[in-house]
Amino acid sequence: MKKIRIGGVPEHFNYAWKRCIENEEFENSELEVSWQDFPGGTGALNEALRNNTIDIAVILTEGIVKDIIAGNPSKIAQVFVETPLLWGIHVAADSEYLDLPDLKNTTAAISRPGSGSQLMAYVMAENLGWSTKALKFETVQDIDGAVKALTEDKAQYFMWEKFMTKPLVDKGIFRRIGNCPTPWSSFVIAVRNDFFESEKLAVEKLLQIINKETSGFKNIPNISETLASKFDQKVEDIEEWLTLTEWSQRQLTEKEVDNVQQKLIDLNLIPHKVETDKLLF
């Protein structure tokens, strides 16, 4: 049995992985796959790849591209979620901030430096014509930390996936004042270089299994009810999310890689572009 350690955010996007593990799909193909949740998101996943805590990460596209250029010894094996990630822009429910322009010169709560929540704050700032150099951040680790930071006014806004954060909006803890979609496919599957080189056949077998699962994911009986129950969501919200979400079984194109790198350069988040083969297997 080939052992493979995978990490990702504890969100509905990744339920397909847990379902394959529960149904012994990997085990039936001689793969011993373990899954680890990373509530801290992209920054924590990049750190785990660098530290050899995991072999594979299901991770935000922009986050892994930025970190590979910064020295993360990994590459992208394929796209996992084709559609953009819809980031909700949240404030404390009782805050004075009503519209996005009100947030100028305030502090963003982020899970950690280099996280998607930080990178998307730069994207939002550019969309609004703000100076990205003036952005301020408060590191909060995860959603619970963001609740504390916004409630105590240590930070004034927090960007996180719209549907996963909606229960906090429904409970009157957060108020969503806008959305900011990623300008590219949201999640990719990244593999540490040394692991891919030594276990290429195992990785390819793993991808075949998860791709078969995601290609038919929306047709699983009662999938909306199952996801709603597991992720504390309303069934109607899950149904809306499913209409907006498409999984993928392909690799990024050179044009897409260039688009991500150009945006990161425009935001002064990477020093230069690298060749596509430095980022993709």
HELIX and SHEET records of a PDB file:
HELIX    1   1 HIS A   12  ASN A   14  5                                   3    
HELIX    2   2 TYR A   15  GLU A   22  1                                   8    
HELIX    3   3 GLU A   27  SER A   29  5                                   3    
HELIX    4   4 THR A   42  ARG A   50  1                                   9    
HELIX    5   5 THR A   61  ILE A   69  1                                   9    
HELIX    6   6 LEU A  100  LEU A  103  5                                   4    
HELIX    7   7 GLY A  116  LEU A  128  1                                  13    
HELIX    8   8 THR A  132  ALA A  134  5                                   3    
HELIX    9   9 ILE A  143  THR A  151  1                                   9    
HELIX   10  10 LYS A  162  ASP A  170  1                                   9    
HELIX   11  11 ASN A  193  SER A  198  1                                   6    
HELIX   12  12 LYS A  200  SER A  215  1                                  16    
HELIX   13  13 PHE A  217  ASN A  219  5                                   3    
HELIX   14  14 ILE A  223  LYS A  230  1                                   8    
HELIX   15  15 VAL A  235  LEU A  244  1                                  10    
HELIX   16  16 GLU A  254  ASP A  266  1                                  13    
HELIX   17  17 THR A  276  LYS A  278  5                                   3    
SHEET    1   A 5 LEU A  31  ASP A  37  0                                        
SHEET    2   A 5 LYS A   2  GLY A   8  1                                        
SHEET    3   A 5 ILE A  56  LEU A  60  1                                        
SHEET    4   A 5 PHE A 187  ARG A 192 -1                                        
SHEET    5   A 5 SER A  74  VAL A  81 -1                                        
SHEET    1   B 5 LYS A 136  THR A 139  0                                        
SHEET    2   B 5 THR A 107  ILE A 110  1                                        
SHEET    3   B 5 TYR A 157  GLU A 161  1                                        
SHEET    4   B 5 LEU A  86  ALA A  92 -1                                        
SHEET    5   B 5 PHE A 174  PRO A 181 -1                                        
END                                                                             
